[in-house]
Amino acid sequence: MAEIAKRGKMLLPPEDSYAVNSRQRKLLATASQALAQVDGVSDWLIIAEQLRLTRLALDALTGRTHTEDLLDVVFGTFCVGK
């Protein structure tokens, strides 16, 4: 049991870090890159677009996008209340 616990601890991230899978890592990288594109930019249209891309990546990370898409399909294809 001690050996299993030892090997398990080696697989976990350090206490000051987070464990993320490859999909989550890609979405976090996408959000980070979009925010980095705003640095030094004065055009509000460019800033707004980069913030939109950041929000989309974070929505996908938290599952919000999929929930909204599912609700759009449900309410868009079924007649509720009749």
Secondary structure as the mmCIF struct_conf table of DSSP 4:
data_model
#
loop_
_struct_conf.conf_type_id
_struct_conf.id
_struct_conf.beg_label_comp_id
_struct_conf.beg_label_asym_id
_struct_conf.beg_label_seq_id
_struct_conf.end_label_comp_id
_struct_conf.end_label_asym_id
_struct_conf.end_label_seq_id
HELX_RH_AL_P HELX_RH_AL_P1 ALA A 2 LEU A 11
BEND BEND1 LEU A 12 LEU A 12
HELX_LH_PP_P HELX_LH_PP_P1 PRO A 13 PRO A 14
TURN_TY1_P TURN_TY1_P1 GLU A 15 ASP A 16
BEND BEND2 SER A 17 SER A 17
HELX_RH_AL_P HELX_RH_AL_P2 SER A 22 ALA A 36
TURN_TY1_P TURN_TY1_P2 GLN A 37 GLY A 40
HELX_RH_AL_P HELX_RH_AL_P3 TRP A 44 THR A 62
TURN_TY1_P TURN_TY1_P3 GLY A 63 GLY A 63
HELX_RH_AL_P HELX_RH_AL_P4 ARG A 64 THR A 77
BEND BEND3 PHE A 78 PHE A 78
TURN_TY1_P TURN_TY1_P4 VAL A 80 GLY A 81
#
